[in-house]
Amino acid sequence: MNLEEDLVYRLLLAVDIQGYSRLTARRQLAAQHDLATVLDKAAAAAGLSRSDWIEQVGGDGELATLPAGTSPAVVAGDFVVGFEAALREVNAARDTGGRLDPARGGWRLRVRLALHHGTLYPGPFGPAGDAPVVVQRLLDSMPLRRLLDDPRRDLAVVVSEAMFADVVRTGFSSLPESAFEPVRITAKGSVFRGHLLTRPPARPRVLPLRERPVRAAGGDPPVRVPELTLLTGVGGRGDDFN
């Protein structure tokens, strides 16, 4: 096996259901179905297809390797906006008579989402390398979990330092730099840096831009196409996702 030939550069997405182990088996099953629905809708809204993803699935989430040529600006922007909208829709559909209110003993789907890009080796049990380690450390970090201490918030998002610098800060993502706050995480003796989405994504406005990133063919880096549009903007300040 020639490891050098197998080294690839990919976008990684990790997602986890908050409080999954405390749910009954029936609710765990419902949560899995709900999360699958949210991922499908968010991917479709961003022009992505989950059938193209390589997924390492666990009971309460998954680590997904996205295919070559996937636009990082779309994943770090439109996908996140679509994910929040789909999550809100799924929870609203189950919220009858206040049954999802935690104060009344209810439960709703609450999710942590981490994004990163980097090099990895595809393996028989999932990707190997620094990139999958980074995204998992960010996903499991206490600062990200603490965002969901706010009972009004159902989604907590973090992007890696590399993703933030290379994608968000460029201005081509539909989430602005000002919506994030830096975070430093120490885990397993190593330091990981990321950026928490502290201002919630809301219904974006469509504004003309000179160019936007699109998927390139044959695994080439994303190309720029002039005079297209990009979804941009987040609504209001604060942490209220409702």
Phi, psi and chi 1 to 4 in degrees:
 res  aa     phi    psi   chi1   chi2   chi3   chi4
   1 MET       -  126.1  176.8  179.6 -179.7      -
   2 ASN   -95.7  102.7 -171.3  -24.1      -      -
   3 LEU   -65.5  -31.9  -66.4 -179.0      -      -
   4 GLU   -62.9  -35.3  -68.3 -175.8   -0.6      -
   5 GLU   -71.8  -22.7  -69.1 -177.7   -5.3      -
   6 ASP   -92.8   -7.5  -69.6  -26.5      -      -
   7 LEU   -69.9  124.1 -179.9   65.6      -      -
   8 VAL  -131.6  160.8  -64.1      -      -      -
   9 TYR  -111.2  121.1 -167.3   94.1      -      -
  10 ARG  -141.4  160.6  -68.3  -71.2 -172.7  -88.2
  11 LEU   -85.2  138.7  -74.6  162.3      -      -
  12 LEU  -123.0  141.3  -70.7  169.6      -      -
  13 LEU  -132.4  125.3  179.6  158.0      -      -
  14 ALA  -123.5  136.5      -      -      -      -
  15 VAL  -137.8  145.4   63.0      -      -      -
  16 ASP  -147.5  140.9 -171.9   87.5      -      -
  17 ILE   -84.7  123.1  -61.4  170.7      -      -
  18 GLN   -69.4  132.6 -174.5   87.0  -16.5      -
  19 GLY    71.4   21.6      -      -      -      -
  20 TYR   -61.2  -41.8 -178.9   83.8      -      -
  21 SER   -66.8  -18.4   62.4      -      -      -
  22 ARG   -87.8   -4.1  -63.0 -167.8  -63.4  -89.2
  23 LEU   -84.6  155.3  -58.9  177.5      -      -
  24 THR   -69.9  163.7   63.9      -      -      -
  25 ALA   -58.4  -39.4      -      -      -      -
  26 ARG   -63.4  -43.3 -174.5  178.7 -177.0   85.7
  27 ARG   -71.5  -33.0  -77.6 -175.9  172.5  175.2
  28 GLN   -60.3  -43.4  -73.9  179.8   -8.6      -
  29 LEU   -64.2  -42.5 -176.3   59.6      -      -
  30 ALA   -63.4  -39.3      -      -      -      -
  31 ALA   -64.7  -40.3      -      -      -      -
  32 GLN   -61.1  -45.5  -71.4 -175.9   22.4      -
  33 HIS   -64.2  -41.1  -76.5  -69.8      -      -
  34 ASP   -64.1  -43.1  -75.1  -12.1      -      -
  35 LEU   -63.6  -41.0  179.0   58.0      -      -
  36 ALA   -60.5  -40.3      -      -      -      -
  37 THR   -63.7  -43.8  -62.9      -      -      -
  38 VAL   -62.7  -45.1  170.0      -      -      -
  39 LEU   -62.8  -43.0  -75.3  165.6      -      -
  40 ASP   -60.9  -46.7  -76.1  -19.6      -      -
  41 LYS   -67.9  -40.8  -71.1 -174.5  174.6 -177.2
  42 ALA   -65.3  -41.7      -      -      -      -
  43 ALA   -64.1  -46.0      -      -      -      -
  44 ALA   -62.4  -40.8      -      -      -      -
  45 ALA   -63.9  -28.3      -      -      -      -
  46 ALA   -94.7    4.7      -      -      -      -
  47 GLY    77.0   23.8      -      -      -      -
  48 LEU  -109.1  162.0  -53.2  172.5      -      -
  49 SER  -127.6  122.1  173.4      -      -      -
  50 ARG   -66.1  -20.7  -74.0 -173.1   68.8 -154.8
  51 SER   -65.5  -18.5   63.2      -      -      -
  52 ASP   -88.7   -8.3  -63.6  -29.1      -      -
  53 TRP   -84.8  148.0  -61.3    4.2      -      -
  54 ILE   -98.3  115.0  -60.9  173.8      -      -
  55 GLU  -114.1  131.4  -62.7  168.7  -48.0      -
  56 GLN  -106.1  104.8 -176.0  178.7   -0.1      -
  57 VAL  -100.7  138.0  179.7      -      -      -
  58 GLY  -120.4  174.1      -      -      -      -
  59 GLY   -62.4  -32.1      -      -      -      -
  60 ASP  -111.4   13.7   55.6   -6.3      -      -
  61 GLY   167.8 -161.8      -      -      -      -
  62 GLU  -158.6  158.8   72.2  175.5   37.5      -
  63 LEU  -112.9  117.7  170.7   63.3      -      -
  64 ALA  -113.5  132.9      -      -      -      -
  65 THR  -101.2  119.3  -56.0      -      -      -
  66 LEU   -86.5  152.5  -82.8   59.3      -      -
  67 PRO   -69.0  157.8   23.6  -33.0      -      -
  68 ALA   -57.4  141.1      -      -      -      -
  69 GLY    91.5   -6.2      -      -      -      -
  70 THR   -66.3  132.4  -58.6      -      -      -
  71 SER   -70.5  120.0  167.8      -      -      -
  72 PRO   -67.0  -30.3   22.5  -32.0      -      -
  73 ALA   -66.1  -36.0      -      -      -      -
  74 VAL   -67.6  -42.9  167.8      -      -      -
  75 VAL   -66.8  -43.6  174.7      -      -      -
  76 ALA   -78.9   -5.4      -      -      -      -
  77 GLY  -126.8  -79.9      -      -      -      -
  78 ASP   -58.6  -39.2  -64.0   -3.5      -      -
  79 PHE   -64.3  -42.5  176.1   81.4      -      -
  80 VAL   -64.5  -44.0  174.1      -      -      -
  81 VAL   -60.8  -43.9  173.1      -      -      -
  82 GLY   -66.8  -34.0      -      -      -      -
  83 PHE   -64.6  -46.4 -166.5  101.0      -      -
  84 GLU   -62.5  -41.3 -167.3  -81.0  -28.7      -
  85 ALA   -64.8  -42.9      -      -      -      -
  86 ALA   -67.6  -37.8      -      -      -      -
  87 LEU   -64.2  -44.1 -179.7   60.6      -      -
  88 ARG   -61.8  -39.9 -175.2  171.7    1.4  103.6
  89 GLU   -65.8  -44.1 -179.7 -178.9  -25.9      -
  90 VAL   -63.2  -43.9  163.3      -      -      -
  91 ASN   -68.0  -38.0  -80.5  -26.1      -      -
  92 ALA   -64.1  -35.2      -      -      -      -
  93 ALA   -67.1  -25.5      -      -      -      -
  94 ARG   -98.4   -5.1  -61.9  174.0   58.9 -117.7
  95 ASP   -92.7   90.9 -171.2    7.1      -      -
  96 THR  -120.0  125.6   57.4      -      -      -
  97 GLY    66.1   26.2      -      -      -      -
  98 GLY    74.1   19.0      -      -      -      -
  99 ARG   -69.0  -16.4  -70.7 -171.0  -58.8  175.7
 100 LEU   -93.3    2.0  -60.0 -170.9      -      -
 101 ASP   -75.0  116.0 -176.4   -2.4      -      -
 102 PRO   -58.5  -31.4  -23.4   33.9      -      -
 103 ALA   -66.3  -17.8      -      -      -      -
 104 ARG  -110.1   20.2  -60.6  173.3   61.5  177.8
 105 GLY    81.7   11.3      -      -      -      -
 106 GLY   -86.5  179.6      -      -      -      -
 107 TRP  -146.7  141.7  177.0   86.5      -      -
 108 ARG  -136.9  160.6   64.3 -176.0 -171.5  -90.4
 109 LEU   -71.9  123.1 -175.6   64.0      -      -
 110 ARG  -129.8  132.9  -49.1 -177.2   76.3 -142.2
 111 VAL  -135.3  144.0 -180.0      -      -      -
 112 ARG  -106.3  139.5  -56.8 -169.3  -47.4  -82.0
 113 LEU  -134.2  129.4  172.6   66.1      -      -
 114 ALA  -126.3  141.6      -      -      -      -
 115 LEU  -129.3  141.6  -57.3  172.8      -      -
 116 HIS  -157.3  160.5  179.2   49.8      -      -
 117 HIS  -138.6  144.5   61.6  176.3      -      -
 118 GLY   174.5 -170.6      -      -      -      -
 119 THR   -90.6  150.1   54.9      -      -      -
 120 LEU  -158.4  166.9   54.9   87.1      -      -
 121 TYR  -113.0  119.7  -65.7   94.0      -      -
 122 PRO   -61.7  134.6  -20.0   32.5      -      -
 123 GLY  -131.0  167.4      -      -      -      -
 124 PRO   -66.9  -21.9   23.2  -33.2      -      -
 125 PHE  -116.6   18.1  -63.6  103.8      -      -
 126 GLY   124.6  170.0      -      -      -      -
 127 PRO   -69.4  146.0   26.8  -35.6      -      -
 128 ALA  -117.0  150.0      -      -      -      -
 129 GLY   129.6 -177.9      -      -      -      -
 130 ASP   -68.2  -37.9  -73.1  -19.8      -      -
 131 ALA   -58.3  -48.9      -      -      -      -
 132 PRO   -66.4  -29.6   17.3  -29.3      -      -
 133 VAL   -66.1  -45.4  171.4      -      -      -
 134 VAL   -60.1  -48.2  169.5      -      -      -
 135 VAL   -67.4  -33.3   74.5      -      -      -
 136 GLN   -72.2  -38.0  -73.6  -70.5  170.8      -
 137 ARG   -64.3  -40.6  -66.9  -70.5 -178.0  -97.4
 138 LEU   -65.2  -42.2  -67.6  174.1      -      -
 139 LEU   -62.2  -38.8 -178.2   71.3      -      -
 140 ASP   -89.2    1.0  -65.6  -25.3      -      -
 141 SER   -69.1  149.0   67.4      -      -      -
 142 MET   -65.6  -39.5 -170.0   55.5   64.4      -
 143 PRO   -58.4  -37.4  -27.5   36.3      -      -
 144 LEU   -69.3  -41.7 -172.9   64.5      -      -
 145 ARG   -62.1  -37.2  -68.3  174.9 -179.6  -87.9
 146 ARG   -66.9  -24.1  -75.0  173.8 -179.9  160.2
 147 LEU   -59.1  -31.7  -76.3 -179.3      -      -
 148 LEU   -85.0    5.4  -67.5 -178.7      -      -
 149 ASP   -67.0  -24.8  -73.8  -14.1      -      -
 150 ASP   -73.7  114.2 -176.4  -14.6      -      -
 151 PRO   -65.5  -15.5   24.7  -34.4      -      -
 152 ARG   -82.0  -13.0  -59.4  167.9  -62.6  172.7
 153 ARG  -101.6  129.9 -177.6 -171.5  -70.6  -91.3
 154 ASP  -110.2   -8.7  -70.2  -25.1      -      -
 155 LEU  -133.3  131.3  176.1   63.0      -      -
 156 ALA  -122.3  125.7      -      -      -      -
 157 VAL  -123.5  137.3  179.5      -      -      -
 158 VAL  -135.7  140.2   61.7      -      -      -
 159 VAL  -117.1  148.9  -59.3      -      -      -
 160 SER   -68.7  164.1   67.3      -      -      -
 161 GLU   -57.9  -41.8  175.9   66.8   24.2      -
 162 ALA   -64.2  -43.3      -      -      -      -
 163 MET   -64.7  -40.9 -166.7   85.3  166.4      -
 164 PHE   -65.0  -48.2 -176.8   82.1      -      -
 165 ALA   -66.8  -40.9      -      -      -      -
 166 ASP   -85.1  -23.0  -63.6  -17.8      -      -
 167 VAL  -121.0  -59.9 -178.0      -      -      -
 168 VAL   -64.6  -46.6  176.5      -      -      -
 169 ARG   -66.8  -19.6 -167.8  174.4  -74.5  153.8
 170 THR   -70.5  -21.3   64.6      -      -      -
 171 GLY    90.4    0.0      -      -      -      -
 172 PHE   -89.4  -10.4  -74.8  102.6      -      -
 173 SER   -79.4  150.3  166.6      -      -      -
 174 SER   -79.4    2.9   58.2      -      -      -
 175 LEU  -112.9  126.8  -66.3  174.6      -      -
 176 PRO   -77.9  159.2   29.6  -35.7      -      -
 177 GLU   -56.6  -35.4 -178.8  178.8   -8.8      -
 178 SER   -67.6  -13.6   59.8      -      -      -
 179 ALA   -81.1   -6.8      -      -      -      -
 180 PHE  -114.2  155.6  -66.2   83.1      -      -
 181 GLU  -130.5  137.6  -67.4 -175.6    4.8      -
 182 PRO   -69.6  151.9   25.0  -33.4      -      -
 183 VAL  -143.3  144.4   63.8      -      -      -
 184 ARG  -117.6  126.2 -178.4  178.0 -178.1  -87.0
 185 ILE  -122.2  131.4  -61.0  158.7      -      -
 186 THR  -110.5  121.8  -58.5      -      -      -
 187 ALA  -147.9  134.9      -      -      -      -
 188 LYS    55.4   33.9  -53.0  -67.8 -174.5  178.9
 189 GLY    79.8    4.9      -      -      -      -
 190 SER  -121.1  157.4  -61.5      -      -      -
 191 VAL  -106.8  131.6  175.0      -      -      -
 192 PHE  -124.5  137.0  -56.9   88.3      -      -
 193 ARG  -116.0  139.3  -62.0 -177.6 -174.0  -83.8
 194 GLY  -150.4 -170.8      -      -      -      -
 195 HIS  -138.1  123.1  -68.7 -101.8      -      -
 196 LEU   -85.7  138.2  -61.0  173.2      -      -
 197 LEU   -80.8  101.4 -179.9   62.5      -      -
 198 THR   -98.4  -14.6   54.8      -      -      -
 199 ARG  -107.8  128.2  -70.7  172.7   53.8 -170.7
 200 PRO   -69.7  144.9   27.9  -36.2      -      -
 201 PRO   -70.0  138.7   25.8  -32.7      -      -
 202 ALA  -126.1 -175.1      -      -      -      -
 203 ARG   -60.8  118.0 -179.9  173.3  -62.8  176.4
 204 PRO   -77.5  158.4   29.0  -33.3      -      -
 205 ARG   -96.9  147.1  -64.9  174.1  -68.7  118.2
 206 VAL   -95.8  115.2  178.3      -      -      -
 207 LEU  -120.9  144.4  -64.0  177.5      -      -
 208 PRO   -72.4  138.4   27.5  -34.0      -      -
 209 LEU  -128.9  163.1  -71.2 -178.2      -      -
 210 ARG   -67.0  -32.6  -66.5 -178.5  179.7  177.3
 211 GLU  -161.2  159.9   53.4 -174.5   20.6      -
 212 ARG  -141.7  153.3   70.0  170.8  -68.5  179.5
 213 PRO   -76.5  141.7   26.2  -31.0      -      -
 214 VAL  -134.4  165.1  -61.9      -      -      -
 215 ARG   -68.2  135.7  175.3  178.5  -69.6 -170.2
 216 ALA   -99.1  155.8      -      -      -      -
 217 ALA   -83.5  154.5      -      -      -      -
 218 GLY    68.7   21.4      -      -      -      -
 219 GLY    79.1    9.7      -      -      -      -
 220 ASP   -72.1  162.1  -66.2  -31.6      -      -
 221 PRO   -60.7  154.7  -21.5   32.4      -      -
 222 PRO   -56.4  142.0  -25.0   33.7      -      -
 223 VAL  -105.0  166.2  -63.1      -      -      -
 224 ARG  -107.8  131.8  -54.0  -73.3 -177.5 -172.8
 225 VAL  -114.1  124.2  175.4      -      -      -
 226 PRO   -72.8  157.2   26.8  -34.6      -      -
 227 GLU    59.0   37.4  -57.2  -57.0  -32.7      -
 228 LEU  -108.4 -173.8  -65.2 -179.4      -      -
 229 THR  -117.9  159.4   57.4      -      -      -
 230 LEU  -136.1  133.0  175.7   67.5      -      -
 231 LEU   -67.2  130.0  -65.2  174.8      -      -
 232 THR  -147.7  155.4 -174.6      -      -      -
 233 GLY   102.8  141.4      -      -      -      -
 234 VAL  -123.7  153.1  -64.2      -      -      -
 235 GLY   -89.5  149.4      -      -      -      -
 236 GLY    32.1  166.8      -      -      -      -
 237 ARG   -93.4  170.6  -63.0 -168.6   62.7   83.6
 238 GLY   102.3  177.6      -      -      -      -
 239 ASP  -112.9   13.7  -67.9  -24.5      -      -
 240 ASP   -81.4  115.6 -168.3   -9.0      -      -
 241 PHE   -91.3   -3.3  -89.2   52.9      -      -
 242 ASN   -88.1      -  -63.5  -40.8      -      -
